[in-house]
Amino acid sequence: MAADVRRFLATAVLLAVIETVPAQAQGGPSFDCAKASNAIDRAICKDKDLAEADREMVTLYSMLLGRLSGPAKEALQKSQVQWIANRNRGCTSSDADLMTRCLTTRYENRIADLKASGTGIYPFVEEQTIAKKGKAGKVSYSIDISYPRFAGKTADFSVINRIYADNAAKGARESTPPADAGVDREQEWSAEGGYSLYRPGPDAITVSSGFWAYTGGAHGYGSITCTLIDLRTGKVVPPSAVFVAGDRWLTQLVTMVAADLKKQFVENPGFDDALEPAKLAKTLREGGHYCWQAGKLQIYFNQYEVGPYSSGPYTVDIPYAKLKPLLREAGPINQ
């Protein structure tokens, strides 16, 4: 792993200092595939989408690294080294499809993180992990959970950091089989958790946290929850603090979301009763659905919330231009 880290950092410094062949012309990842020394590198070299993601990630990292200095630069370098280590440990699998899926998710999240970190003041968001494997009776288990830790000095982030750490620990604990799991046949349990960052304004960050686990039964379970954090206060911002006072925003949002979901239900049937104004309004009061991003609000509904498990999650995207009359002036969302 140390050689991989040194090679990566050397590549990043080179990209930041000199002009190289344009990424699109390279065709491969950021490193020389002829020197690929492990299964992770070889998997990236074999998949054009992963190769492209690797190039994009290195470019974003290099651009951000070149803009920073002092503690901010050191924090970014530390987080990148940790990300590589976590990627190599978490995505090791004898199943090529599982490895590709793991790498794809890792790169998507890291690219989103670097894009968010490159907008406004660097927030010093550090990746923390819980990773372990083992066996209890006839149950083999694998846990790979990543969660964010805000280490910046702009505010007191102790409360939100404790929430993320506690949630990760709970997910790991509930996905670890007891010594006597009471299982009479071989099973494989697994838990995966990760997060992405989005920057809807210079003083706010959205953390999109995802968790999926299989602990026996017919199928796995999981969810995505989004949290808007004010970097000036270190506190969670609920929807009611983003929109204008009163419930006018909720009434109009219910209308917009219901219309969009009705169109989606034509090809991907959901629960019609979930679109009843009173039920949808109750759902939309819950802040975890609001994934505030650059230029748009994405409202995310997990499985079972507005449709059956087989239909998967639903998303509704609303551009800020359409929401502008409903957003607070001088609020955390960049209009």
C-alpha positions in Angstrom: 0.0 0.0 0.0 2.8 2.4 0.8 4.2 2.2 -2.7 0.7 2.9 -4.1 0.4 6.0 -2.0 3.8 7.3 -3.0 3.0 6.7 -6.6 -0.3 8.5 -6.3 1.1 11.5 -4.6 3.9 11.7 -7.0 1.4 11.7 -9.9 -0.7 14.3 -8.2 2.3 16.7 -7.7 3.3 16.2 -11.4 -0.2 17.0 -12.6 -0.3 20.1 -10.4 3.1 21.5 -11.6 3.4 20.7 -15.3 1.0 20.5 -18.3 0.6 16.9 -19.4 -1.2 15.1 -22.2 -4.9 16.0 -22.0 -6.8 13.5 -19.9 -9.2 12.5 -22.7 -6.3 11.7 -25.0 -4.7 9.4 -22.4 -7.4 6.8 -22.6 -6.3 5.1 -19.4 -6.2 6.0 -15.7 -3.9 8.4 -14.0 -1.2 5.8 -13.6 0.8 3.6 -16.0 -1.1 0.3 -16.4 2.1 -1.5 -17.5 3.2 -1.0 -13.9 -0.1 -2.0 -12.2 1.0 -4.1 -9.2 -2.2 -5.1 -7.5 -5.8 -6.3 -8.2 -7.3 -2.9 -7.6 -5.1 -1.2 -10.2 -5.6 -4.0 -12.7 -9.4 -3.7 -12.3 -9.2 0.0 -13.0 -7.1 -0.5 -16.1 -9.6 -3.1 -17.5 -12.6 -0.8 -17.1 -12.8 2.4 -19.2 -15.3 4.0 -16.9 -13.2 3.4 -13.8 -10.1 4.6 -15.7 -12.0 7.8 -16.6 -13.1 8.2 -13.0 -9.6 7.8 -11.8 -8.3 10.5 -14.2 -11.1 12.9 -13.1 -10.5 12.3 -9.5 -6.7 12.9 -9.8 -7.3 16.1 -11.8 -9.8 17.4 -9.2 -7.4 16.5 -6.4 -4.4 18.2 -8.1 -6.4 21.4 -8.8 -7.5 21.6 -5.2 -4.1 20.8 -3.8 -2.6 23.6 -5.9 -5.0 26.1 -4.4 -4.3 25.2 -0.8 -1.5 25.8 1.6 -0.6 25.2 5.3 -3.0 23.0 7.4 -5.6 22.9 4.6 -3.1 21.4 2.1 -1.9 18.9 4.8 -5.5 17.9 5.6 -6.2 17.3 1.9 -3.1 15.2 1.4 -3.9 13.2 4.6 -7.5 12.6 3.5 -6.3 11.4 0.0 -3.9 8.9 1.5 -6.6 7.6 3.8 -9.0 7.4 0.9 -6.6 5.3 -1.1 -6.0 3.0 1.8 -9.8 2.6 2.4 -10.4 2.0 -1.3 -7.8 -0.8 -1.4 -9.0 -2.4 1.7 -12.7 -2.1 1.2 -12.8 -3.1 -2.5 -10.7 -6.2 -2.3 -12.9 -9.1 -3.6 -12.5 -12.3 -5.6 -15.7 -11.4 -7.4 -14.9 -9.0 -10.3 -18.4 -7.6 -10.4 -18.4 -6.8 -6.7 -15.0 -5.1 -7.0 -16.1 -3.0 -9.9 -19.3 -1.9 -8.0 -17.3 -1.1 -5.0 -14.7 1.0 -6.9 -17.4 2.8 -8.9 -19.1 3.9 -5.7 -15.9 4.9 -4.1 -14.8 7.0 -7.0 -18.3 8.6 -7.4 -18.2 9.7 -3.7 -14.6 10.9 -3.8 -15.2 13.0 -6.9 -18.3 14.5 -5.4 -16.3 15.3 -2.2 -13.5 17.0 -4.1 -15.9 19.0 -6.2 -17.7 20.2 -3.0 -14.4 20.9 -1.2 -13.2 23.0 -4.2 -16.1 25.4 -3.8 -15.6 28.1 -1.1 -13.6 27.6 2.0 -12.1 24.2 2.4 -14.1 22.5 5.1 -11.6 19.9 6.4 -13.9 17.0 6.1 -12.0 13.8 7.0 -13.1 10.3 6.1 -13.4 7.9 9.1 -13.9 4.2 8.6 -15.1 1.1 10.4 -13.9 -2.0 8.6 -13.8 -5.6 9.8 -14.3 -9.2 8.7 -15.0 -12.3 10.6 -17.1 -15.3 11.2 -19.6 -16.3 13.9 -20.8 -19.8 13.7 -21.9 -20.3 10.2 -22.2 -16.6 9.4 -19.3 -14.9 7.6 -19.5 -11.1 7.8 -17.9 -8.1 6.2 -18.3 -4.5 7.3 -17.0 -1.4 5.4 -18.5 1.8 6.6 -17.1 5.3 5.9 -18.4 8.5 7.6 -17.4 12.1 7.7 -15.7 14.1 10.5 -15.6 17.9 10.3 -12.3 19.0 11.6 -12.4 22.7 10.6 -12.2 25.6 13.0 -15.0 27.7 11.6 -17.5 26.4 14.2 -18.0 23.7 16.8 -18.7 20.5 14.9 -18.6 18.2 18.0 -22.4 17.4 18.0 -22.7 16.6 14.3 -19.4 14.6 14.4 -20.8 12.5 17.3 -24.0 11.8 15.4 -22.1 10.5 12.4 -19.8 8.4 14.6 -22.6 7.0 16.6 -24.7 6.1 13.5 -21.7 4.3 12.0 -21.0 2.4 15.1 -24.7 1.4 15.4 -24.7 0.2 11.8 -21.6 -1.9 12.4 -22.9 -3.3 15.6 -26.3 -4.3 14.2 -24.6 -5.9 11.1 -22.2 -8.1 13.2 -23.7 -11.5 13.9 -23.7 -12.6 17.6 -21.5 -15.5 18.7 -24.6 -17.7 18.4 -26.5 -16.4 15.5 -28.8 -19.3 15.5 -28.2 -19.9 11.7 -28.2 -23.6 10.6 -26.6 -23.0 7.2 -23.7 -21.0 5.7 -24.6 -17.3 5.3 -22.7 -14.1 4.3 -23.7 -10.9 6.0 -22.4 -7.6 4.8 -22.7 -3.9 5.5 -21.5 -0.9 3.4 -21.7 2.7 4.3 -20.4 5.8 2.6 -21.1 9.5 2.0 -20.9 12.2 -0.6 -20.5 16.0 -0.1 -22.3 18.7 -2.1 -21.8 22.5 -1.8 -25.1 24.4 -2.3 -23.6 27.6 -1.1 -20.3 29.0 0.3 -21.3 28.6 3.9 -23.1 25.2 3.7 -22.4 21.6 2.9 -24.8 18.7 2.3 -23.7 15.3 3.5 -25.5 12.5 1.7 -25.1 9.4 3.8 -25.8 5.9 2.4 -26.0 2.6 4.2 -26.8 -0.9 2.9 -26.8 -4.2 4.8 -27.7 -7.8 4.4 -28.2 -9.8 7.6 -30.2 -12.7 6.3 -33.8 -12.8 5.1 -35.2 -12.3 1.6 -33.1 -9.2 0.7 -30.9 -6.5 2.0 -32.0 -3.1 3.4 -30.6 0.4 3.3 -31.3 4.1 2.9 -29.9 7.4 1.9 -30.2 10.4 4.3 -29.2 13.9 3.5 -28.2 16.6 6.0 -27.5 20.3 5.4 -24.9 21.7 7.7 -24.1 25.4 8.2 -20.4 25.8 8.3 -20.7 29.0 10.3 -22.4 27.3 13.2 -21.7 23.6 12.8 -25.4 22.9 13.1 -27.9 21.0 11.0 -30.2 23.2 9.0 -33.8 21.9 8.8 -36.0 22.7 5.7 -38.0 25.2 7.7 -34.9 27.3 8.2 -34.1 27.3 4.4 -37.6 28.2 3.2 -39.5 31.4 4.0 -41.5 31.4 7.3 -44.9 29.7 7.3 -46.1 26.7 5.4 -46.5 28.2 1.9 -43.3 26.5 0.8 -44.6 23.1 2.0 -47.9 23.5 0.1 -46.2 24.4 -3.1 -43.5 21.7 -2.7 -46.2 19.1 -2.2 -47.8 20.1 -5.5 -44.5 20.1 -7.4 -43.3 16.8 -6.0 -46.7 15.0 -6.4 -46.8 16.0 -10.1 -43.3 14.7 -10.7 -43.9 11.4 -8.9 -47.2 10.8 -10.8 -45.2 10.9 -14.0 -42.6 8.5 -12.7 -45.4 6.1 -11.5 -46.5 5.6 -15.0 -43.4 3.4 -15.8 -42.3 2.7 -12.3 -45.5 2.2 -10.2 -45.5 3.5 -6.6 -48.0 4.0 -3.8 -50.8 6.4 -5.1 -51.9 7.0 -1.5 -48.4 8.3 -0.6 -49.2 11.3 -2.9 -52.2 12.4 -0.9 -51.5 16.0 0.2 -51.6 15.4 3.9 -49.4 12.2 3.7 -46.9 13.8 1.3 -46.7 17.0 3.5 -45.9 14.8 6.5 -43.1 13.1 4.6 -41.7 16.3 3.2 -41.3 17.8 6.7 -38.6 15.3 7.3 -35.2 16.9 6.6 -33.4 13.7 5.5 -35.1 13.8 2.1 -33.5 17.1 1.1 -30.3 16.7 -0.8 -29.3 20.4 -1.4 -26.8 20.5 -4.3 -25.2 23.1 -6.5 -28.0 24.6 -8.6 -30.8 22.2 -7.6 -32.6 20.5 -4.7 -32.9 16.8 -5.1 -35.6 15.2 -3.0 -34.8 11.6 -2.3 -37.3 8.9 -1.3 -36.0 5.6 -0.1 -37.6 2.2 -0.8 -41.0 1.7 0.8 -41.5 5.5 1.4 -43.5 6.2 -1.8 -43.2 2.9 -3.6 -42.6 -0.9 -3.1 -39.1 -2.3 -2.6 -39.1 -3.6 -6.2 -39.5 -0.1 -7.6 -36.3 1.2 -5.8 -35.8 4.7 -4.6 -37.3 7.8 -6.3 -35.8 11.2 -6.8 -37.3 14.6 -7.7 -35.0 17.3 -8.9 -36.1 21.0 -8.6 -33.8 23.8 -9.9 -33.3 26.7 -7.5 -34.6 29.1 -10.1 -38.0 27.5 -9.6 -37.7 27.6 -5.8 -36.3 31.1 -5.5 -39.6 32.8 -4.3 -39.7 30.2 -1.5 -36.1 30.5 -0.2 -35.1 32.8 2.6 -33.0 35.8 1.8 -29.5 35.5 3.1 -30.1 31.8 3.8 -27.6 29.0 3.4 -28.6 28.1 -0.2 -26.8 29.9 -3.0 -29.6 31.2 -5.3 
